[in-house]
Amino acid sequence: MWKSKLELVKSRLSSIPLTDPKIYYQKLQPLLGDVPFLLSAFDCAAYDLFGKIHQRPVHEIIGANISTNLAITSYTIGLDSVQAMQEKILDKPWPVYKIKLGVENDLDILKQLRTITKAPFRIDVNEGWTLDTTKYNLPILKALDVELIEQPVKRAADDQLGLISA
C-alpha cells in the first residue's frame, strides 16, 4: 500500500522545499496523512536532513533539553559462527555490544566473545530460552558483564518475566 501511495505523490513530494521542518510537515500531511508510517518517516527524515544542512543536532532544532546521561548505543552482532562474531567485534570497536543469541551454546558463545572485549554485552535471546534456563543463566551472565537480556522467553510466557530476578 505504501509503495503505491509513494508512486501517486512522488512528484508533489519532490517539489516541497525544506525551508523549515514544521512547514514541510504541514505540506506532507495532506499527501501522506492516510499512511502514518510514511508521514512519520518523511517527517523524521526532514528533521535529520535539515539538521545536517544547518549543522545542528535535531534535539536542538526541536528545542529538546537533552540530558548528558543518555544510554550508550549498542552495536549489534548477529548470530553467526563464533569466529565471524569475534571478527565483527574486532572490526567495529564499540563501547557496548548487543549480541544476538538463542541457540544451544549461547553461554559458550558469550564466553568466547568475552575473551576479545571488555565492553558490556546486551543480549537478545529472541525467545530462545525457557524461564528455568533464564534463571539458571543469570549468575553466569552477570559474571560475563551482561547488562540486560532482551526477549529471553516466548511471547506467550511474558507473564513469567516477573519471576526472573538477578
Secondary structure, DSSP 8 states (H G I E B T S, - for coil): -HHHHHHHHHHHHHTS--S-HHHHHHHHHHHHTTSHHHHHHHHHHHHHHHHHHTT--HHHHTT----S------EEE-S--HHHHHHHHHHS--S-EEEE--STTHHHHHHHHHTT--S-EEEE-TT-S-HHHHHHHHHHHHHTTEEEEES-S-GGGGGGGGG---
